[in-house]
Amino acid sequence: MTIKQCRNLLKIQSRDTINKYLKALDLFGNKYLNWEQFRQVLELQIYLGLKHGRNSISCFRQMTRQELDQTFQIYGVEINARLAALQKIHRDSVSQKPVCVVSLLKK
């Protein structure tokens, strides 16, 4: 998926915000993200929102996978469920894009 699609799915309005997230995750400069990379951005966004103003990008980067999973569990955040829902939204939006068919037959 493109960075813009990622931004839209996560409802990130500012280009500066997505760029800050991508830089923190060493993904800045990529034109596309796979679902594992998208998941990292999603986890960062959710983590920062759990204790707004207290959780920081630097704290996120220092956390182990186990600590991160435990934090989400404490707050009742189902990352896999959210990811699956966003994947479905993405699939539905991609499959519903209008296709322009141009006739190549001469009249």
N, C-alpha and C positions, 0 to 999 in steps of 0.2 A: 504494500500500500504506500501511497505517497505521504509525504510529511503533512500536506494539506488535508488529506483524508484522515490521518491520525488526529490532527488538530480538531477537525470537525467532529469526529467520533467522541473525543474526550471533552468537547465543548470548551476548548481553549481559545479565547478570543484574540489574545495578543500573540503576534509572531515572536516578540521578545521572550515571552514565557516559554513557548515550545523550544525556542533556541537555547534558553537557559537549561531546560530539562535535558535536551539532547547533548549539550556540552558536559553536563554533570555525569551523564551516562556514557561518555565517549562515543556518541553516535552522531555528533554534529558533522555535517558535510555529506551525510548519506542522503541520496534522493529518495530512497525507498526504505521501508522497515518491514522486517518479517514479523510474524506474530510473537515470537519470543522477545524481540526488541520492543514491540508495541506493549507487551506485558510489563517490561521494565518501566516504561514511561507511565503506564497506568498505575503501577505500584508506587512510583515516586509521587504521582499526583495525589493518590489516596493517602499515603503516609503524611505528606505535608498538610493535608486537610484534617487529619485526626486531632492534632493539637495545634491549631492554627496559631502561628507566631512563636511556637516553642519547638516544634520539629523543624529541622533544617536539612538542607541538601547534604551538608557535610556529615551530619549524624546518619542519614540514610546510607551514604557511601561506606560508612564504617561498620554498619550492621552486617552480621552474618545472615545467611539464608534462614537459619533456625530462629534467630532473634526477630527477623522480619516476619516470618510465619507466625511466631508466637504473638507478636504485637497485633497482627491482623486478627488472630484468633481471639485475643482479649477484647478487642473492639467489635467482634462479630462480623468482620468483613470477609466475605466469600470472594476471593480474587478469581477463582476458577469460574464461578457463576457469572460474575461481572464480565469476565473475558468472553465467555460463551455468548452472553447476551449481545455484546458489542460485535462479535464475529457475525452473529445472525443479522444484526442491523446492517453491517457492512455488506454481507452477501446479498441481502434484499435490495440495498441501494444500487449495487453494481449490476444486478440482474434486471433492474427496472429502468436502466438508462435507455432513452429512446435511441433507436438505430435508424439512421437515414439510409434508405436504399435508393440508389440512383439507377435508373434504367439505362442500359447501354445500347438498347435497340434504337435504330434510326427509324423515323416514321416517314 
